[in-house]
């Protein structure tokens, strides 16, 4: 947790998907769908937040974080 710039407790209020392109090398790019989750911030443990909501993007499926 020392390397985390922000730590908060929140409630997810909205989820949608976004398309991203990830480059693994010169000739290796892949398009993937990620989940974008909007949270309301209830309590801040570390860091400064200038709004009362935050968006987090994570993978979908086995590689993503389950909220």
C-alpha positions in Angstrom: 0.0 0.0 0.0 3.0 2.3 0.2 3.2 2.6 -3.6 -0.5 3.4 -4.0 -1.1 7.1 -4.6 -4.8 6.9 -3.7 -6.8 4.7 -1.3 -10.5 5.2 -0.8 -13.7 3.5 0.2 -16.5 4.0 -2.2 -19.7 2.6 -3.7 -19.9 1.7 -7.5 -22.8 3.8 -9.0 -22.3 3.2 -12.8 -20.5 0.7 -15.0 -20.0 0.7 -18.8 -17.4 -0.6 -21.2 -14.6 1.1 -23.2 -12.5 -0.1 -26.1 -8.7 0.2 -25.7 -5.7 -0.6 -27.8 -2.7 -2.1 -26.1 0.7 -2.3 -27.8 3.0 -5.3 -26.9 5.6 -4.4 -29.4 6.2 -2.9 -32.9 4.0 -5.3 -34.8 1.8 -6.5 -31.9 -1.2 -4.3 -30.9 -4.5 -5.7 -29.6 -7.9 -4.1 -29.1 -9.7 -5.1 -26.0 -12.8 -4.2 -24.0 -12.4 -2.9 -20.5 -14.9 -2.1 -17.7 -15.1 1.5 -16.6 -16.6 1.8 -13.1 -17.7 5.1 -11.4 -17.5 5.2 -7.6 -18.8 7.8 -5.2 -16.1 8.5 -2.6 -17.2 7.8 0.9 -13.9 7.9 2.8 -10.3 8.8 1.8 -7.5 6.9 3.4 -4.7 8.2 1.3 -4.3 10.9 -1.4 -6.2 14.0 -2.4 -9.5 13.9 -4.3 -10.9 17.1 -5.9 -14.3 15.5 -6.7 -16.7 13.2 -4.9 -16.6 10.6 -7.7 -13.7 8.6 -9.3 -13.6 6.4 -12.4 -11.6 3.2 -12.5 -10.8 1.1 -15.6 -10.1 -2.6 -15.2 -10.1 -5.7 -17.4 -13.2 -7.8 -17.8 -13.3 -11.5 -16.8 -10.5 -13.4 -15.1 -7.9 -10.6 -15.5 -10.2 -7.9 -14.0 -10.8 -6.9 -10.5 -14.3 -8.0 -9.2 -16.1 -5.2 -7.3 
